[in-house]
């Protein structure tokens, strides 16, 4: 009998959920995408990414199906921590 339940989110899943709700993180994703694809602000204005877009981007970047996997998948957790650290450095440089 296989009772494999989907992973339940722990501390990293909760941190990821809060990060995706953070307007500054959504702005970071706007600016990151603009820079990466050499787009003008008129092509991808600030405020484009939503919490759902941030979630979709994060789970794709971490190669998982759900943020809950962050607490049980070491590679995904390491990627999440790297993303969070890059964002925190960006936020520190862009404080007004």
Backbone as ProteinMPNN parsed JSONL, in Angstrom:
{"seq_chain_A": "XXXXXXXXXXXXXXXXXXXXXXXXXXXXXXXXXXXXXXXXXXXXXXXXXXXXXXXXXXXXXXXXXXXXXXXXXXXXXXXXXXXXXXXXXXXXXXXX", "coords_chain_A": {"N_chain_A": [[0.839, -1.183, 0.0], [0.624, 2.161, -0.911], [1.118, 5.084, 0.606], [1.959, 7.663, -0.082], [2.016, 10.882, 0.538], [1.654, 14.204, -0.778], [4.446, 16.431, -0.364], [4.549, 18.254, 2.678], [4.501, 21.662, 3.33], [7.156, 23.37, 4.921], [9.33, 25.436, 6.823], [10.909, 26.652, 4.74], [9.14, 26.603, 2.595], [7.155, 28.313, 3.548], [8.657, 30.688, 3.758], [9.211, 31.076, 1.063], [6.633, 31.492, 0.068], [5.985, 33.911, 1.319], [7.963, 35.514, 0.177], [7.175, 35.549, -2.516], [4.878, 37.059, -2.322], [5.877, 39.511, -1.771], [6.121, 42.791, -2.785], [8.477, 44.071, -3.531], [10.07, 41.917, -4.35], [8.634, 41.093, -6.562], [9.01, 43.343, -8.169], [11.777, 43.155, -8.471], [11.856, 40.848, -10.071], [10.623, 41.879, -12.374], [12.554, 43.769, -13.198], [14.793, 42.169, -13.449], [14.057, 40.453, -15.535], [13.731, 42.347, -17.579], [16.381, 43.278, -17.841], [17.717, 40.878, -18.494], [16.545, 40.175, -20.958], [16.977, 42.411, -22.418], [15.032, 44.491, -22.588], [12.977, 47.393, -23.012], [11.643, 49.668, -20.536], [9.086, 50.34, -21.268], [8.29, 48.098, -22.631], [8.196, 46.121, -20.719], [6.855, 46.994, -18.08], [7.477, 48.262, -14.712], [5.894, 46.548, -12.064], [4.694, 44.517, -13.391], [4.982, 41.742, -12.785], [3.097, 39.493, -10.837], [2.048, 38.083, -7.65], [1.397, 35.456, -8.24], [2.787, 35.114, -10.658], [5.371, 35.357, -9.658], [5.473, 33.095, -8.019], [5.209, 31.069, -9.972], [7.551, 31.544, -11.441], [9.488, 31.057, -9.477], [9.099, 28.315, -8.779], [9.717, 27.159, -11.211], [12.395, 27.977, -11.531], [13.555, 26.643, -9.408], [13.093, 24.086, -10.141], [10.863, 22.475, -9.344], [7.561, 21.271, -8.411], [5.95, 22.401, -6.574], [6.024, 24.814, -3.956], [6.16, 23.598, -1.5], [7.928, 21.512, -1.764], [10.406, 22.55, -1.274], [11.313, 22.104, 1.292], [12.041, 19.481, 1.383], [13.647, 18.835, -0.727], [16.873, 18.999, -1.418], [18.488, 20.192, -3.467], [16.68, 22.001, -4.631], [16.142, 23.601, -2.44], [18.665, 24.754, -1.978], [18.877, 26.279, -4.332], [16.717, 28.024, -3.957], [17.629, 29.436, -1.688], [19.844, 30.705, -2.808], [18.585, 32.347, -4.729], [17.048, 33.957, -3.012], [19.133, 35.218, -1.606], [20.395, 36.65, -3.683], [18.308, 38.39, -4.367], [18.066, 39.793, -1.928], [20.545, 41.115, -1.871], [20.244, 42.73, -4.154], [18.055, 44.281, -3.308], [19.205, 45.637, -1.158], [21.074, 47.222, -2.499], [19.384, 48.85, -3.949], [17.922, 50.457, -2.294], [16.12, 53.355, -1.502]], "CA_chain_A": [[0.0, 0.0, 0.0], [1.447, 3.361, -1.053], [0.478, 6.26, 1.21], [2.841, 8.796, -0.287], [1.295, 12.154, 0.46], [2.52, 15.268, -1.279], [5.209, 17.016, 0.736], [3.906, 19.346, 3.403], [5.415, 22.795, 3.395], [7.753, 23.747, 6.195], [9.853, 26.803, 6.952], [11.324, 27.211, 3.448], [7.926, 26.826, 1.793], [6.515, 29.535, 4.069], [9.497, 31.812, 3.351], [9.013, 31.262, -0.379], [5.306, 32.076, -0.124], [6.08, 35.327, 1.708], [8.791, 36.183, -0.817], [6.384, 35.739, -3.729], [3.901, 38.114, -2.03], [6.626, 40.752, -1.547], [6.107, 43.677, -3.965], [9.867, 44.33, -3.929], [10.531, 40.747, -5.099], [7.968, 41.16, -7.865], [9.729, 44.387, -8.908], [13.068, 42.54, -8.798], [11.646, 39.971, -11.23], [10.405, 42.755, -13.534], [13.823, 44.37, -13.628], [15.687, 41.07, -13.845], [13.637, 40.013, -16.87], [14.057, 43.437, -18.518], [17.822, 43.255, -18.064], [18.094, 39.627, -19.163], [16.057, 40.157, -22.334], [17.273, 43.733, -22.99], [13.763, 45.132, -22.906], [12.741, 48.746, -22.494], [10.622, 49.681, -19.495], [7.766, 50.381, -21.925], [7.964, 46.733, -23.056], [7.927, 45.346, -19.504], [6.862, 48.02, -17.029], [7.479, 47.881, -13.3], [4.568, 46.158, -11.607], [4.166, 43.489, -14.286], [4.904, 40.448, -12.108], [2.168, 39.346, -9.718], [2.446, 37.031, -6.71], [1.294, 34.177, -8.957], [3.93, 35.06, -11.589], [6.568, 35.116, -8.842], [5.41, 31.684, -7.631], [5.503, 30.269, -11.16], [8.971, 31.716, -11.757], [10.288, 30.422, -8.437], [9.067, 26.853, -8.87], [10.466, 26.787, -12.423], [13.821, 28.182, -11.266], [13.989, 25.608, -8.454], [12.793, 22.79, -10.776], [9.939, 21.751, -8.48], [6.16, 21.441, -8.776], [5.27, 23.101, -5.489], [6.955, 25.379, -2.972], [6.268, 22.652, -0.384], [9.087, 20.647, -2.008], [11.645, 23.206, -0.846], [11.745, 21.577, 2.584], [12.469, 18.088, 1.269], [14.508, 18.693, -1.908], [18.072, 19.767, -1.088], [18.906, 21.026, -4.601], [15.709, 23.095, -4.753], [16.349, 24.483, -1.283], [19.881, 25.525, -2.237], [18.549, 27.261, -5.369], [15.874, 29.036, -3.321], [18.475, 30.284, -0.838], [20.646, 31.531, -3.706], [17.67, 33.361, -5.276], [16.727, 34.886, -1.921], [20.333, 36.012, -1.336], [20.56, 37.609, -4.795], [17.273, 39.405, -4.195], [18.411, 40.635, -0.781], [21.643, 42.005, -2.298], [19.638, 43.715, -5.059], [17.236, 45.189, -2.504], [20.11, 46.498, -0.376], [21.676, 48.204, -3.428], [18.353, 49.706, -4.542], [17.159, 51.21, -1.274], [16.102, 54.793, -1.795]], "C_chain_A": [[0.88, 1.24, 0.0], [0.679, 4.571, -0.525], [1.349, 7.49, 1.055], [2.004, 10.062, -0.488], [2.218, 13.198, -0.15], [3.253, 15.913, -0.118], [4.45, 18.181, 1.367], [4.925, 20.461, 3.561], [5.88, 23.084, 4.802], [8.247, 25.183, 6.13], [10.235, 27.414, 5.597], [10.122, 27.49, 2.548], [7.219, 28.102, 2.248], [7.318, 30.777, 3.668], [9.301, 32.123, 1.867], [7.662, 31.907, -0.658], [5.327, 33.566, 0.217], [6.895, 36.118, 0.69], [7.983, 36.489, -2.073], [5.323, 36.826, -3.552], [4.553, 39.486, -1.928], [6.675, 41.583, -2.835], [7.523, 43.974, -4.449], [10.425, 43.15, -4.722], [9.903, 40.729, -6.484], [8.64, 42.211, -8.752], [11.102, 43.875, -9.353], [12.926, 41.642, -10.029], [11.379, 40.771, -12.497], [11.741, 43.233, -14.073], [14.824, 43.324, -14.073], [15.349, 40.619, -15.263], [13.96, 41.082, -17.913], [15.531, 43.418, -18.858], [18.229, 42.029, -18.89], [17.718, 39.637, -20.637], [16.245, 41.496, -23.047], [16.003, 44.427, -23.484], [13.723, 46.545, -22.349], [11.657, 48.662, -21.423], [9.223, 49.712, -20.098], [7.325, 48.982, -22.373], [7.606, 45.831, -21.874], [7.968, 46.317, -18.322], [6.97, 47.431, -15.629], [6.051, 47.56, -12.895], [3.932, 45.074, -12.464], [3.985, 42.151, -13.572], [3.944, 40.507, -10.922], [2.726, 38.287, -8.762], [2.406, 35.664, -7.4], [2.438, 34.02, -9.959], [5.213, 34.735, -10.821], [6.622, 33.649, -8.413], [5.797, 30.804, -8.816], [6.982, 30.339, -11.517], [9.834, 30.953, -10.761], [10.269, 28.902, -8.558], [9.772, 26.363, -10.14], [11.966, 26.892, -12.177], [14.377, 27.095, -10.345], [13.718, 24.188, -8.964], [11.957, 21.897, -9.855], [8.512, 21.995, -8.971], [5.39, 22.265, -7.769], [6.319, 23.661, -4.533], [7.143, 24.453, -1.783], [7.491, 21.745, -0.532], [10.396, 21.252, -1.525], [12.19, 22.623, 0.451], [12.23, 20.131, 2.52], [13.434, 17.843, 0.114], [15.725, 19.604, -1.712], [18.508, 20.684, -2.227], [17.978, 22.234, -4.757], [15.89, 24.102, -3.622], [17.588, 25.346, -1.483], [19.627, 26.599, -3.287], [17.702, 28.383, -4.774], [16.723, 29.984, -2.471], [19.347, 31.206, -1.688], [19.796, 32.667, -4.297], [17.372, 34.417, -4.215], [17.927, 35.784, -1.6], [20.577, 37.045, -2.432], [19.551, 38.74, -4.681], [17.627, 40.344, -3.047], [19.563, 41.577, -1.102], [21.117, 43.097, -3.22], [18.86, 44.75, -4.261], [18.11, 46.143, -1.697], [20.742, 47.576, -1.264], [20.656, 49.22, -3.928], [17.474, 50.418, -3.518], [17.247, 52.685, -1.6], [16.384, 55.595, -0.547]], "O_chain_A": [[1.786, 1.357, 0.825], [-0.289, 5.021, -1.138], [1.461, 8.285, 1.988], [1.381, 10.269, -1.53], [3.439, 13.082, -0.046], [2.738, 15.942, 1.0], [3.803, 18.974, 0.684], [6.084, 20.211, 3.893], [5.099, 23.048, 5.753], [7.652, 26.031, 5.464], [9.917, 28.574, 5.335], [10.092, 28.489, 1.829], [6.741, 28.878, 1.421], [6.741, 31.795, 3.286], [9.235, 33.286, 1.47], [7.556, 32.774, -1.526], [4.757, 34.382, -0.507], [6.559, 37.259, 0.375], [8.099, 37.579, -2.633], [4.912, 37.449, -4.53], [3.869, 40.508, -1.99], [7.205, 41.132, -3.851], [7.747, 44.114, -5.651], [11.18, 43.356, -5.673], [10.562, 40.389, -7.466], [8.819, 41.991, -9.95], [11.534, 44.134, -10.477], [13.772, 41.67, -10.923], [11.845, 40.401, -13.574], [12.019, 43.114, -15.266], [15.62, 43.569, -14.979], [16.239, 40.426, -16.09], [14.414, 40.759, -19.011], [15.902, 43.528, -20.027], [18.985, 42.137, -19.855], [18.483, 39.162, -21.476], [15.733, 41.693, -24.149], [15.916, 44.88, -24.626], [14.359, 46.848, -21.34], [10.861, 47.724, -21.396], [8.281, 49.177, -19.514], [6.129, 48.713, -22.483], [6.814, 44.898, -22.01], [8.99, 46.445, -17.648], [6.612, 46.278, -15.386], [5.109, 48.222, -13.332], [2.759, 44.748, -12.283], [2.955, 41.497, -13.732], [3.975, 41.439, -10.119], [3.756, 37.673, -9.04], [3.273, 34.82, -7.172], [2.997, 32.933, -10.1], [6.035, 33.939, -11.275], [7.686, 33.031, -8.44], [6.619, 29.897, -8.678], [7.596, 29.327, -11.854], [10.793, 30.284, -11.144], [11.316, 28.264, -8.452], [10.355, 25.279, -10.148], [12.725, 26.004, -12.564], [15.528, 26.681, -10.485], [14.068, 23.209, -8.306], [12.289, 20.735, -9.617], [8.287, 22.83, -9.847], [4.307, 22.77, -8.065], [7.371, 23.056, -4.328], [8.178, 24.508, -1.12], [8.029, 21.263, 0.464], [11.391, 20.542, -1.382], [13.399, 22.647, 0.682], [12.771, 19.615, 3.498], [13.982, 16.747, -0.008], [15.62, 20.825, -1.827], [18.863, 21.838, -1.983], [18.438, 23.352, -4.988], [15.8, 25.311, -3.834], [17.565, 26.541, -1.189], [20.114, 27.721, -3.146], [17.941, 29.558, -5.053], [16.548, 31.201, -2.533], [19.563, 32.362, -1.325], [20.243, 33.812, -4.355], [17.434, 35.617, -4.482], [17.756, 36.977, -1.35], [20.926, 38.189, -2.14], [19.891, 39.908, -4.873], [17.501, 41.561, -3.182], [19.562, 42.723, -0.653], [21.498, 44.26, -3.087], [18.984, 45.951, -4.502], [17.788, 47.325, -1.568], [20.923, 48.713, -0.827], [21.025, 50.336, -4.292], [16.403, 50.921, -3.854], [18.315, 53.199, -1.932], [16.41, 56.824, -0.597]]}, "name": "protein", "num_of_chains": 1, "seq": "XXXXXXXXXXXXXXXXXXXXXXXXXXXXXXXXXXXXXXXXXXXXXXXXXXXXXXXXXXXXXXXXXXXXXXXXXXXXXXXXXXXXXXXXXXXXXXXX"}
